[in-house]
Amino acid sequence: MNLIRYIDIVLVLLAAPILLLIGVPALGYLVGAGAWILLRAVGVVVERRAAAIGNVSQELTVRLVFVLGRVFLLALVIVLVRRQAGKADGLTTLLVILFAFTIQLAVSIVTRPRTR
């Protein structure tokens, strides 16, 4: 069950050689994948620390700040790549992040605890 939680990272890494061989802009792909993986790793640390807080209000605040910060940082990465490397690299960065986010969202919906 742990591997399914990180399937977004696995798919991004497995797709890299194939997409790079068919001509996807390397800088855009690598920056998008790197930013996604780095922020997912930070997210694991934040989740562990938030769970250890004990106070529900503070726990939710920590998680919300991380989610909003993550969105901001990913958007910033896309904008910076586009400005520095051009439209193709910026679009590739956006698509990598969007793909990984969609997979992570789908997995979180499927694996979330069910309550009645």
C-alpha positions as CSV (number, residue, x, y, z in Angstrom):
1,M,0.0,0.0,0.0
2,N,3.0,2.4,0.5
3,L,4.1,2.1,-3.1
4,I,0.6,3.2,-4.3
5,R,0.9,6.4,-2.3
6,Y,4.0,7.4,-4.2
7,I,2.9,6.1,-7.7
8,D,3.0,9.7,-8.9
9,I,6.7,9.9,-8.3
10,V,7.3,6.4,-9.8
11,L,5.4,7.3,-13.0
12,V,7.2,10.6,-13.4
13,L,10.6,8.8,-13.0
14,L,9.6,5.9,-15.3
15,A,8.3,8.3,-18.0
16,A,11.5,10.5,-18.0
17,P,13.7,8.4,-20.3
18,I,10.9,7.7,-22.8
19,L,9.8,11.3,-23.0
20,L,13.3,12.7,-23.2
21,L,14.1,10.2,-26.0
22,I,11.1,11.4,-28.0
23,G,12.2,15.0,-27.7
24,V,10.4,16.6,-24.8
25,P,12.4,19.6,-23.6
26,A,14.8,18.1,-21.0
27,L,15.2,21.2,-18.8
28,G,11.4,21.6,-18.5
29,Y,10.9,17.9,-17.7
30,L,13.7,17.7,-15.2
31,V,12.9,20.9,-13.4
32,G,9.2,19.9,-13.2
33,A,10.0,16.4,-11.9
34,G,12.6,17.7,-9.5
35,A,10.3,20.3,-8.0
36,W,7.5,17.9,-7.7
37,I,9.6,15.2,-6.0
38,L,11.3,17.7,-3.7
39,L,8.0,19.1,-2.5
40,R,6.5,15.7,-2.1
41,A,9.4,14.8,0.2
42,V,8.9,18.0,2.2
43,G,5.2,17.1,2.3
44,V,6.0,13.8,4.0
45,V,8.0,15.6,6.7
46,V,5.2,18.2,7.2
47,E,2.6,15.5,7.5
48,R,4.6,13.6,10.1
49,R,5.2,16.8,12.1
50,A,1.6,17.9,11.8
51,A,0.3,14.5,13.0
52,A,2.6,14.8,16.1
53,I,1.2,18.2,17.1
54,G,-1.9,16.9,18.8
55,N,-3.9,20.1,18.5
56,V,-6.4,19.7,15.6
57,S,-6.5,23.5,14.9
58,Q,-2.7,23.8,14.7
59,E,-2.4,20.6,12.7
60,L,-4.9,21.9,10.1
61,T,-3.0,25.3,10.0
62,V,0.3,23.6,9.3
63,R,-1.2,21.5,6.6
64,L,-3.0,24.4,5.0
65,V,0.1,26.6,5.0
66,F,2.1,23.8,3.4
67,V,-0.5,23.2,0.7
68,L,-0.8,26.9,-0.2
69,G,3.0,27.2,-0.1
70,R,3.4,24.2,-2.3
71,V,1.0,25.6,-4.9
72,F,2.8,28.9,-4.9
73,L,6.3,27.3,-5.2
74,L,5.2,25.1,-8.1
75,A,3.6,28.0,-9.9
76,L,6.8,30.0,-9.3
77,V,8.9,27.2,-10.8
78,I,6.7,27.1,-13.9
79,V,7.0,30.9,-14.4
80,L,10.7,30.9,-13.8
81,V,11.4,28.1,-16.3
82,R,9.2,29.8,-18.9
83,R,11.0,33.1,-18.5
84,Q,14.5,31.6,-18.5
85,A,14.2,28.7,-21.0
86,G,11.1,29.6,-23.1
87,K,7.6,28.5,-23.8
88,A,8.3,24.8,-24.6
89,D,10.2,24.2,-21.4
90,G,7.7,26.1,-19.3
91,L,4.8,24.1,-20.8
92,T,6.7,20.9,-20.2
93,T,7.2,21.9,-16.6
94,L,3.6,22.7,-16.2
95,L,2.5,19.4,-17.8
96,V,4.8,17.3,-15.6
97,I,3.5,19.0,-12.5
98,L,-0.1,18.7,-13.6
99,F,0.3,15.0,-14.5
100,A,1.9,14.2,-11.1
101,F,-0.8,16.2,-9.3
102,T,-3.6,14.5,-11.0
103,I,-2.2,11.1,-10.2
104,Q,-1.6,12.0,-6.6
105,L,-5.2,13.4,-6.3
106,A,-6.7,10.3,-7.8
107,V,-4.7,8.0,-5.5
108,S,-5.6,10.1,-2.4
109,I,-9.3,9.8,-3.3
110,V,-9.1,6.1,-3.8
111,T,-7.0,5.4,-0.6
112,R,-8.6,7.8,1.8
113,P,-10.2,6.2,4.9
114,R,-13.9,5.6,4.6
115,T,-16.3,6.7,7.3
116,R,-20.0,6.2,7.8
